[in-house]
């Protein structure tokens, strides 16, 4: 019989291995047939392991190691996406338990890849990791017009807007979205975070965004600081 600590360590390890369930192989080790994150989280819930331990010591610490491996170039985008998807899968399992416990979300994000830009891998990873960190996420998808983003912020009463662009030619729609939020009287109600290969802190400042994040890990850390009122 597994102890609580053994279950948490197994969840953490399998997040690092990018294994959603027993059918997945693992990024570094051959683990097919052994319980993955989904099976382990269900077992932990059945045994009454505290949700905070599952979230922080299992899922979040696992993703932190993945981030460190990514920084050291031991892991690449597909590896990071596999780990993030493993976490995203079990957040759907955990959500009703979090609601039952009365835990309030840390805030609500509207995410979008801006108009005329079809790239979504980075945005998807950010969305999954934000969910894992306790934020609500409304993902509008790719090539989203600025007016649609602004309307979603109004409709969802969002606290945060995350904008992604991978092309120099589509970056201008980030500024258009910020101006749209200003025109709609919503700008002072939301924090705007931008990211994507061609963007930079200087560009964020130029268009009036609140922050630039180089990757999903920086986006989550920034959102957590903003939610806590420390930036």
N, C-alpha and C positions, 0 to 999 in steps of 0.2 A: 504494500500500500504506500502510495506516494505521500510525503508530508507536504504541507503548504509551501515550504521553502523550495522543495524539490520541484513542485509544479510550477512555481514562479520562474525558477531557473530554466526549466524546460521550455516554458513559453518564450522567455528571453532568447534562448539559444535558437529556437525555431524561427523567431522573427529574423534573427541575424542570417539564418539559412534561407530565408525567403520562402518558407513552406506554409502554405495555407492549410493543407490537409495531408492525410497519410499517403495520398497518391503522388505527392511532389517529391522530387529527388533530394533537393538541397543544393545550395550554391557551392559549398566546399566539400561536403561529405555526402556519401550515398546513404540516404535515409528512407528510401521508399518502403512503405508498409508500417513505419513507425508513426505514432500520433503527431499531427502537425498542430499549428496554432489553434485552429478551430476546435479540434477534439480536446486539446489540453485546456482551453478556456472553458469549454462546456463542463469538463471534469472539475475544474477549479470552482465553477459556480455551484455545481452539485454538492461540493464538499464545504461550501460556505467560506471560501477564501475571500477576504475583503476586496471589494471592487477597487479600492485605492491601490492595493498591492498589485492587482492584475494590470491596472492602467499604468502605474508609475514604475514599479520594479520589473514588470514583465514587458509590456509593450513599449513604453517610452524609453526605458534603458536599452532595450534591444535596438530601437531605431537610432538611439544615440551612438551605439557601436557601429551601426551601418553607416551613419554620417561620417564617423572617424575613418572608416575604411574607404569611403568615397573620397575624402580629403586626401588620403595617402595614395589614391589611385589603385587601391587593391580591389575596389568595387567600381563598377561603371553604371551608367543610367539604367540598363535593363535589370541589373542586380538590385539597385535601389528601388526600382519600380516593383520588383517581385516582393521585396520586404514590405513596402508600403501597401501593396495589395493584400498581403497577409493580415496586416493590421486593420485595413479597411473592412475586410470580410468580417472580422470579429466585432467591430464597432457596431454593426447591425445587430449582432447577438446581445451585446452589452447594453444597447440603448434602452430597452424596456426596464432593465434592472436599475439603470441610472435614474430613470424617471420615477420608478417605484421608491427609490431611496430619497427622492426629492432633490436631487442635485440639479442646480440651475446651470445651463450652458454659460460659457465664459463670454459669449457674444455670438453674433451672427455675421457670417461672411457672404457676400455676393462675389463669386469668382467668374472671370470671363477672359477668353482670348479675344483681343480686340478685332475690329472690323477688317476684313480682307486677309486675315492671318489664320491659317488652318492648323497651326501647331498646338498640340494639347498635352504632350507627355509631361512637361514640367508642371503645368497647371494641375493635371490630374494627381501628381504626386503631392503637390501642396495641399490639395483638397483632402486627400486621404489622411495626411499627417495632421491637418488642422482638426479633423474629426477625432483623431486619436488623442489630441490634446484637449478635447472637450468643447470645441466650437461647433456651432451649427453651420452648415455649408450649403449654399444654394449655387450650384454650378450651372451657368448659362450656356456653356459649351464654347464652340469656336466661331470666329468671324461674327462677333456680336456687335451690332450697331450701338453707338454711344447712347442713343435715346432709349434703347431697350435696357441697357445697364442702369441708366438713371431711373427708369420706371420700376425696375426690379428692386432697387434700393428703397424707393418710396413704398412699394407694395409690401416688401418683406420687413420694413423698418430695420434695416441692417445697420450694424455698428461699424462694419469694415467693408472695403471694396478691394479686391485683389485683381490687378490687371496684368495680363501677360502678352508679350510680343516677341517674336523671334526674327522679325524682318525690320530693316531700317525704314522701309517704306510704310510700315504700319504703326510705327511709334507715335506718329502725329495723332492717332486716334485716342491715345492715352490722354493727351492734352485736351482733346475735344471732349472727352468724358468728364475730366475735371471741371472744365468750363460749363458743361451741361449740369453737373451737380450744383455749381454755383448759381446758375440761372434758375434752377428749380428750388433754390433755398434749402438745399440739403447738405451743402458742403461742410457746414459746421457740425453736422450730426454724425459724420462718418470719418474714419481714418482711411486714407487711400495708400495702398502699398502696391508698388510695381515691381516687375521682374522680367527677365528674358535676356538673351545674349547681348543685344545691342544697347540695352539700357544701362544706366549708371547712376550713382548718387547725385552727380551734377545735373543729369537730365531730370531726375525726380524733383530736385529743387527748382529747376527752370520751369517746369510745368505746374508746380504747386502741389505735388504729391507729398504725403507725409513721410514716406520711407522708400528706399530701394533695397531689395534683398537679392543676394547673388544666387541663392538656391533655396530649396524647400526648408532646410533646417534653419536657415536665417529667417525665413518668413514666419515659421512657428515661434521662434524665440522673440522676434519683433512683436508679433501679435500678443504673446503672453505679457510682454512688458507694457504694451499699450493697454491691455485689459486690466492690468494691475495699477495703471495710472502712473507708471514710472517713466513714461516717455510720450 
